[in-house]
Structures are given as structure tokens and as C-alpha cells.
Amino acid sequence: MEISIVTLFFCLLGPLLMMCVAFRGQGRINMIFLLVGMIICIICGQLNQLSIKYVDASAFLNSVTLGPVVEELLKALAVLYAVFVLKLQRQGALECAVAVGVGFALLESTYFMVNYPAEVTFARVLIRGFCTGLMHGVCTLSVAYTLVLARVRGNRYVASVVGALVAAILFHAAFNWLVQSDFFVVAYVLPLLTLIPFLIVMNGKPKKA
């Protein structure tokens, strides 16, 4: 029997809400955005099912076309809120972006592992538990960093949003294609290689933003 993604979300919700209450300051904001990422995962899951059903797209085609577009667009909306509404400083905005990506990947991977145990192998665990999580985090982090730079410079907001979003969508689609191709090994290392520059930036000397 398939366990719905909404059921899994509510199973995880209690402990995460406790952490939201226990944390203060930026830690609490990060936890809230992690929950936002999980909620976005639920919405995207429903939209992806509708696209497969009504657009007559295969699961593979959806994973490399419409899926990345919808997922990165909704995650980017959360990042936009953190940067331009909450007006978080650079480090805070980047942390929220990572939290959104991690929350999305956490619920998505949990759903897959619970409902498809026959397909759970060591390689799958590495991809789902490590590589996919990094991919979602890197995509959302790239959007946040671009928007923070745009805010510092005070112009080109639209170009920054569109450019960062297109880059995230293409990266996401490429990762999904690689995972399902003969070049799946590349998918293991690609998110890690792209994460390293962001880690250097996040741990560098903060600038006012």
C-alpha cells in the first residue's frame, strides 16, 4: 500500500515544529524554510502527477522537462521572499535557500524510500540521500546568491531572477537525465563539485547585503 507524501509530511512535522519552537533567531527562520521546502515538495508532487496524467508525458520526460521548471520556480519564490521581503543579510538568505532545498529533498527521498523498497539499493541510497539532496540545495543556493548580488548592486533584478532560475532549471534537468542514463556516475560527483564554490563563498568574509 502506497503511503502518501502528505502522510509522511505530518509524520515528520511534529519533531520539526518542536525544533522551530526551541530555536531562536536565524535558526528558527531556517527551520521554517525547511518546512516550506517540504510543502513545496508536496505541491510539486501533485503537479507532476497531473502533468503525467493529462499531458500524457512519461515519468522520464516529465523529470527532465516540466518537473525541474515547476520545482525550481516554486523554490525560487521562497528565496525571493527571504531576500526581498524579509530582507535577510547574505548569510541568512543563503542559509534559508539551503533549508528550502534540503526540506524538499528530505521529503522527496523519504517518499521514494518508503514506497519503493524493492528499488532501494546502496547506489540508490547514495543518489537519493546524498546526491539528490545536494542538487536541490545547490539549485536553490545559486538562485539566492544571484539575488543577493542583485540587491547589493541595486539593479537588474529581473535579469538576475530569470538568469538564476534558468541556470537552476537546466542544472536540475541535466542531473535528472544523468541519473537515468549510462552516465549516471557523473551525477554522483556533479552536485558535490558545484557545491564546493558555494561553501567557500558562504564561509568567506560576509559583506553587507
FENCORBEL-V487191 format. One record per residue. N is the residue number from 1. RES is the residue in three letters. D_FIRST is the distance of its C-alpha to the first C-alpha in Angstrom with 2 decimals. Layout:
N&RES&D_FIRST  N&RES&D_FIRST
This chain:
1&MET&0.00  2&GLU&3.78  3&ILE&6.43  4&SER&9.45  5&ILE&12.69  6&VAL&14.54  7&THR&12.70  8&LEU&13.49  9&PHE&16.95  10&PHE&17.71  11&CYS&16.76  12&LEU&19.41  13&LEU&21.76  14&GLY&23.57  15&PRO&25.04  16&LEU&25.92  17&LEU&27.72  18&MET&29.60  19&MET&30.78  20&CYS&31.90  21&VAL&33.98  22&ALA&35.38  23&PHE&36.40  24&ARG&39.48  25&GLY&40.91  26&GLN&39.36  27&GLY&36.69  28&ARG&35.33  29&ILE&35.53  30&ASN&33.60  31&MET&30.77  32&ILE&30.69  33&PHE&30.53  34&LEU&27.67  35&LEU&25.72  36&VAL&27.02  37&GLY&25.64  38&MET&22.12  39&ILE&22.57  40&ILE&23.89  41&CYS&20.81  42&ILE&18.70  43&ILE&21.36  44&CYS&21.57  45&GLY&17.88  46&GLN&18.23  47&LEU&21.55  48&ASN&20.40  49&GLN&17.74  50&LEU&20.61  51&SER&22.97  52&ILE&20.87  53&LYS&20.46  54&TYR&24.00  55&VAL&26.11  56&ASP&24.70  57&ALA&24.48  58&SER&22.54  59&ALA&20.34  60&PHE&23.31  61&LEU&25.88  62&ASN&24.15  63&SER&23.87  64&VAL&27.63  65&THR&28.93  66&LEU&27.50  67&GLY&24.88  68&PRO&27.60  69&VAL&29.86  70&VAL&27.55  71&GLU&26.35  72&GLU&29.88  73&LEU&31.42  74&LEU&29.34  75&LYS&29.82  76&ALA&33.49  77&LEU&33.80  78&ALA&32.88  79&VAL&35.48  80&LEU&38.04  81&TYR&37.64  82&ALA&38.23  83&VAL&41.26  84&PHE&43.03  85&VAL&42.05  86&LEU&41.70  87&LYS&44.31  88&LEU&43.08  89&GLN&45.30  90&ARG&44.40  91&GLN&42.68  92&GLY&40.71  93&ALA&39.58  94&LEU&38.50  95&GLU&36.56  96&CYS&34.71  97&ALA&33.92  98&VAL&32.47  99&ALA&30.43  100&VAL&28.91  101&GLY&28.01  102&VAL&26.63  103&GLY&24.52  104&PHE&23.04  105&ALA&22.41  106&LEU&21.02  107&LEU&18.16  108&GLU&17.57  109&SER&17.56  110&THR&15.34  111&TYR&12.62  112&PHE&13.20  113&MET&13.41  114&VAL&10.26  115&ASN&7.95  116&TYR&10.36  117&PRO&11.69  118&ALA&13.26  119&GLU&15.39  120&VAL&16.52  121&THR&20.17  122&PHE&23.22  123&ALA&24.32  124&ARG&21.08  125&VAL&21.31  126&LEU&24.91  127&ILE&24.24  128&ARG&21.39  129&GLY&22.79  130&PHE&26.42  131&CYS&27.45  132&THR&25.04  133&GLY&25.85  134&LEU&29.52  135&MET&29.31  136&HIS&27.98  137&GLY&30.57  138&VAL&33.38  139&CYS&32.75  140&THR&32.87  141&LEU&35.71  142&SER&37.78  143&VAL&37.60  144&ALA&38.64  145&TYR&41.51  146&THR&42.84  147&LEU&42.82  148&VAL&44.58  149&LEU&47.25  150&ALA&47.69  151&ARG&48.17  152&VAL&50.77  153&ARG&52.70  154&GLY&52.42  155&ASN&51.91  156&ARG&49.81  157&TYR&46.70  158&VAL&45.38  159&ALA&46.08  160&SER&44.44  161&VAL&41.24  162&VAL&41.01  163&GLY&41.98  164&ALA&39.58  165&LEU&36.67  166&VAL&37.44  167&ALA&37.75  168&ALA&34.38  169&ILE&32.69  170&LEU&34.43  171&PHE&33.59  172&HIS&29.88  173&ALA&29.87  174&ALA&31.89  175&PHE&29.53  176&ASN&26.48  177&TRP&28.62  178&LEU&29.89  179&VAL&26.51  180&GLN&25.59  181&SER&29.12  182&ASP&31.41  183&PHE&32.79  184&PHE&29.66  185&VAL&31.91  186&VAL&33.72  187&ALA&30.57  188&TYR&30.67  189&VAL&34.15  190&LEU&34.52  191&PRO&32.91  192&LEU&34.88  193&LEU&38.11  194&THR&37.75  195&LEU&36.87  196&ILE&40.08  197&PRO&42.49  198&PHE&40.57  199&LEU&40.65  200&ILE&44.38  201&VAL&44.81  202&MET&42.78  203&ASN&44.80  204&GLY&48.05  205&LYS&50.66  206&PRO&49.23  207&LYS&51.11  208&LYS&51.41  209&ALA&48.96
